[in-house]
Amino acid sequence: MPTCLVLGPEALFHEEVVRPVCEELQLSLIRADQLTEPGPLGEQLVRHLLEEDVVVADLTGGHPSVALGLGVRHAAGRSTVLLGQAGTVPAGLDAFPALHFPPLPDGRAEARALLRAALAEELGLAAAPAPDEEGGEGGGAGHEVAESPAALEESGPGLLELAVAAETEMEAMAEDVALVEAAFQDLGAMGELFTEDVVRANLPGAPMSTRLAVVNRFAKSIEGPSDELEAAAWRLAARMELTLGALRAFLEWVRDTPRSEWPDFVEAQLDQVIEQTREVRVAATCLEEFGPMLVFIGRTSSRLRGPSRKIAGSLRTLLGVLSPLEECARMARALQEA
C-alpha cells in the first residue's frame, strides 16, 4: 500500500481532509506530529521524509517545521503536494505552487477535492469520480482541460526570468546566511566573556555552587543568540525550497545551451552559486566544530539543555541545506570547466 506523510500542526486538517482522501485512494497515512522523536527535524522524521511515497504539507500559517521538512523532501526529489488555507500562507512561502482551500471546517469538501486530484496525479492513480459530501458522485461540469505539454513549454519562463529568479533567491539566501553567521559570532563572544569566570570557578577548592552559578549565567547569556541562530537556520531552510527550484532551472538551461550562446551574465552567476555554497559550508563547519562542546554543556546544567538543543538542531538544519546546495555547486563547477 502506498504511503502518505502529512506535515503540519493542525489535527483538523489531518483528520478532516487528509485521512478521508487517503482512505479513498487506499494510502497508508503517517502524521508527522504523532512521531515520537522530539525536535522539529529529528532523525525519525527525516527518514520518513526520504522514504514515503508522497508528502502532503499544510502551509497554513507557515509553521517552521513544515518549511524544514519541505527542504529535506525537495532535496530528495520526491513527490510532494502543498496546500494552504486561503489568505494564511505567509510571505516567503506564498511563491510555492500550493493549492488554496477555504477555512476549515466549512472548506473541508473543497480541500478534499483539491487534495484528491493532486494525489491521484502525483501517484498516477486512476482519476475516479470524486464523491460529494452527501455520498453522491460529482459531475463533470466546471473541470478545466489540462494544458498540453507543448502549451506548458510555450508558457514557461525564459532565460532572463530564470536568471533573475535565481539571482533574487540567492541574494535573499545570502542575507539568511549572514544572520546565521552573526548569531554564531554572538555565541562565540558570550563564550569568551565567560572564559575567565569559568577558570576561576574551576580553581581547586572552589565550591560547586560557584561553578553552577557561572554555568547558569552563561546559559542565560546564550539563550538569545541560540534563539536567533535557530530562527535564522529555519528561515534559510524555508528559503532553500524557493532557491533550489529557480537555481536548478537556470543551471539546466545553461547545461543544455552551447557555451557560445551563453549571455555575459552566466559566468558571474555560476561563480555566485559556488561562492554562496562555500559560505553555507563555512557556517555549517563552524557549528560542527562546536559539536563536542554542545554535548558537554548540555550535560552540565539543566539551564543549558534548551540552548544546546537549539544549537544542535540549527546544525542539522544547515547540513540539510548544504547537501542540495553542494549538488548545484558541483554542477556549476562542471559547467565552468566544460
C-alpha positions, -999 to 999 in steps of 0.1 A, spaced: 0 0 0 15 34 -9 23 57 20 15 93 26 32 115 52 14 147 63 32 177 76 15 205 96 4 214 132 -34 213 126 -50 179 136 -83 192 120 -66 193 85 -50 158 91 -83 141 102 -109 160 82 -91 164 49 -61 141 45 -73 110 62 -106 106 43 -88 112 10 -61 86 19 -87 61 28 -105 67 -6 -72 63 -25 -60 34 -3 -30 52 10 -14 45 44 -13 77 64 15 88 87 12 120 107 44 138 114 30 154 145 25 120 160 61 107 156 77 101 190 112 117 184 114 152 198 126 182 178 114 199 146 136 177 123 147 146 141 162 115 125 129 97 125 111 124 106 140 128 81 137 90 74 100 93 67 106 124 45 131 105 24 112 72 22 74 78 19 57 77 -15 41 111 -12 42 140 13 12 163 19 23 197 35 -1 222 50 15 257 45 -13 274 66 5 298 90 39 289 77 49 266 106 88 264 107 88 226 110 68 223 77 94 245 59 122 224 73 105 192 61 99 206 27 135 214 23 145 178 30 118 164 7 127 188 -21 163 179 -19 153 142 -22 133 150 -54 103 131 -41 65 137 -47 50 165 -26 16 181 -25 13 215 -10 -19 230 3 -28 261 24 -58 279 38 -65 309 15 -50 341 28 -29 325 56 2 314 37 29 339 49 52 360 26 81 338 16 60 307 13 33 321 -10 55 315 -40 51 278 -36 28 262 -61 2 255 -34 -35 246 -36 -56 271 -16 -87 260 2 -114 279 22 -112 279 61 -119 247 79 -142 230 88 -165 246 63 -140 243 35 -132 206 40 -151 194 10 -132 217 -14 -99 209 4 -106 172 -1 -114 176 -38 -82 195 -44 -61 170 -25 -78 140 -41 -70 153 -76 -34 162 -67 -26 129 -51 -41 110 -80 -19 129 -104 13 126 -83 9 88 -78 -5 80 -112 -38 67 -98 -70 63 -117 -90 96 -115 -122 81 -101 -152 105 -98 -150 124 -65 -178 118 -41 -197 148 -28 -204 153 9 -238 136 7 -223 104 -7 -231 111 -44 -206 115 -72 -195 148 -86 -204 157 -122 -180 168 -149 -191 204 -150 -165 231 -142 -134 209 -147 -107 227 -167 -89 210 -196 -53 204 -187 -27 222 -209 -8 201 -233 30 197 -228 36 220 -258 14 247 -243 32 244 -209 65 247 -228 53 279 -245 42 294 -212 73 285 -193 99 311 -182 126 323 -205 163 326 -197 161 361 -182 132 351 -160 152 321 -148 184 342 -142 165 369 -123 147 344 -102 179 325 -93 198 358 -86 170 371 -64 167 339 -43 205 336 -40 207 372 -27 179 366 -2 196 334 9 229 353 14 211 376 39 199 345 58 234 331 59 247 364 72 221 361 101 233 326 109 269 338 110 260 368 132 242 346 157 271 322 158 295 351 164 273 362 193 276 328 208 313 328 205 315 363 221 295 351 250 318 321 254 348 344 255 333 367 281 327 338 305 360 321 300 377 339 329 347 332 352 349 295 343 386 294 350 381 309 384 352 286 392 373 256 385 402 266 408 410 240 434 387 244 464 360 264 446 326 252 458 303 235 433 277 262 439 301 288 424 306 266 393 268 262 389 262 299 392 288 306 364 272 279 342 237 292 347 248 328 339 264 315 308 232 296 299 212 328 303 236 348 281 233 324 252 195 320 252 191 349 229 218 340 204 207 304 203 171 315 196 184 338 168 205 310 154 176 286 153 153 311 137 179 321 110 185 284 102 148 278 98 144 308 75 174 296 55 158 261 51 125 277 40 143 299 15 160 269 0 127 254 -13 123 285 -34 160 289 -43 166 254 -54 138 254 -79 150 286 -96 186 277 -94 182 242 -108 161 255 -137 188 281 -145 216 255 -143 197 231 -165 192 258 -191 229 266 -191 238 229 -193 215 224 -224 228 256 -242 260 257 -262 287 277 -244 290 300 -274 254 311 -268 258 319 -231 249 355 -223 276 376 -205 260 372 -170 261 334 -169 297 331 -157 291 356 -129 261 337 -118 279 304 -118 305 320 -96 278 332 -72 264 297 -68 298 283 -59 306 312 -35 272 310 -18 277 273 -12 311 279 2 296 304 28 270 279 39 296 252 42 318 275 64 288 283 86 280 246 90 316 237 96 319 262 124 288 248 141 300 212 135 333 220 153 312 233 182 296 198 185 317 182 212 312 213 234 274 210 228 274 175 243 294 187 273 274 219 281 241 201 276 250 177 305 265 204 328 233 221 338 196 218 330 196 255 321 220 247 293 199 219 277 175 242 259 202 263 242 223 233 234 194 215 217 186 246 196 222 249 185 224 212 177 191 215 158 205 245 138 235 224 128 212 196 115 192 222 96 223 238 80 237 204 70 203 196 54 205 229 34 241 223 24 236 189 7 214 201 -22 235 233 -25 266 213 -29 249 194 -58 242 228 -75 278 240 -69 292 208 -84 270 213 -115 282 250 -117 318 240 -115 314 213 -141 297 238 -164 326 263 -159 352 236 -167 334 220 -197 
